[in-house]
Amino acid sequence: MKEFRYERPTDADSAVALLTDAPGAAYLGGGTNLVDLMKLGVAAPDLLVDVSRLPFEEVEETDGGGLRVGAAVRNSTLAARRMVRERYPIVSEALLSGASAQLRNAATVGGNLLQRTRCLYFQDVGKPCNKRRPGSGCPAREGVHRDLAILGASEHCVATHPSDLAVALAALDAMVHLVSAAGPRSLPLTELHRLPGDEPHRDTVLRHGELITAVELPPPVPEARSAYRKARDRASYAFALASVAAVLQVRGGMVHHVRIAFGALAARPWRARTAEEALLGQPATEEAFGEAVDRELAAARPLRDNGYKVPLARRLAVSVLTDLAAPDAGGQR
């Protein structure tokens, strides 16, 4: 076992300073992913900076009517908050569909967004992997790739991002608040994660030492409904084969506002902007939903064994949108 130092700072500035000065350091939240990677030998930090006790454990309403969620809030805590369940049910649904109750009790919101891919080749240090060891190759393309990407992949990597929460936040137009040695900044959740391109080892746009402090949700769209739906091999404790988060506002039978995000199809939550643009001002019908989603998924480039994800994602999206458009639909109103 590789030795490492452990520090538990009491404020964000101290945490950032510790990590910025140590190239081989890593932040530790709930540890539900990082500790596993350390056991596998995939991650070997020289220093762990524990940020789970920093003062980022609040869930509070913003002046504009949105919601600010601290990065250290536990997944189970966020899913259970009444304000979240009533105003952002899509968030609770996504959180409760992931992992197990024990893991949700430990995992943090910030850590959830930064978890690494579950690609088998990434997790096996005996195999080549461009994400783990740049330039070594991507055997998944010709090997085991049933669960991997059909959108936004490159010849260097076909990994997917595993977070359920990130997909819901992408559909809600959430913002991520960060702090680093250069000061604070904010960016849309949809810009946090990267597609692999020529640098698959870079999962996000974060700079070394940059720390997520909070996630901010905008005010709910009036009269909109939302839902998260996930297809997986078993009913619990399983990562998605495909998932969809959608927010839909219908007025007079026409689509007035729509946001769609897919999970488990790419290296980041995939905002279906082509489908969204196609649906605005159109009838809120199953046929229209299907045509719009088909336009989005026309960009899919499945490999030998994951072509099933295209019709699976289509069925998920169309069924969710159709249910949300129904007069008696549940979810956010």
C-alpha positions, 0 to 999 in steps of 0.5 A: 500500500502506498503511504499518503498524508491526510489533512482535514482543513477547516476552511476552503482557502486552507483546503485549496492551498494544500492541494494547489501546492501538492501536484499529487494530492486529491480532495476527499469527500465521502470517499465512495469512489476515490477510496475504491480507486485507491484500493484498485491502484488506479488512484495513488494520491500523495496527500488526501485533503478531506473536505467533507467537514467544510462548511458546505452542508447547507441547503438553502433557498436563494433570493431569486427563488432557486436553491443552493446546495452545498458541495458537502451535503450528503446525497441521502440528505438532499434527496429527503429534503421536502423542498427538493422533493416538492420543487425539484422532484427530478433531483430526488428521483435521480439520487434515489435511483443511484447506489445503495442507502448506505452509499448515499448516506456517505456520498457528497454532492460535490463528489458525486459530480466528480466520480470517475467512469466505471469502465472495466479497463479504467479500473483494471491497472493490468490493462491499457487505458488512455484515461488512466495512462494516456497514450496506452490505447483504448481496448474497450473499442474492440473489447467489452463495451456494452455499457459504454458511450454512443455519443461524443466518444473518440478513437481514444476513449468510449467511457461514460460518466456514471452520475445520476444526479449530474443528469438531473442537474443538467436538465435543470440548468444548474450552475456549479460554484467553484473556488481556487487559488485564483478566486471563485468562479461559476459555470453551468453544470453542462460545461463542467465535464469534458468529452474525451477528444484527444485528452480522455484523461481530463474528465472535467474543466477543473484546474488543479486545486479547484474545489466545488463549493456549491450547486445552484438550481434556478427557480422552478419553471412555472407549471413545468413537470419533471421526471428522471427515468433510468434503465439498468440491468437490475432494479437497484444498486446498478449503474444506468445503461441509459437514463433520461431527465426531462423538464416539460412545460405545456401550454394549450397543448404545445411545448412551451419549455423543454429540457432533456438530458441523457445519462450513460450515453457519453462521457458527460451528461448529454443535453439533447439540445437538438431535440429541445430546439425541435420541440419548442412550439410543437404539439406535445404528442408522442409523435413529436417527441419521437421525431425530436429524439430521433434527430438527437440520436442521429448523432449516435455512433454505437460500437459492436455491442452497444447499439441497443442503447439507441432504441433504449434511450429513445423509448425512455425519452419518449415515454418520460415526455409523453407521461409529463405531457399527460393531463394527470401527470405527476411530478413537479407542477 
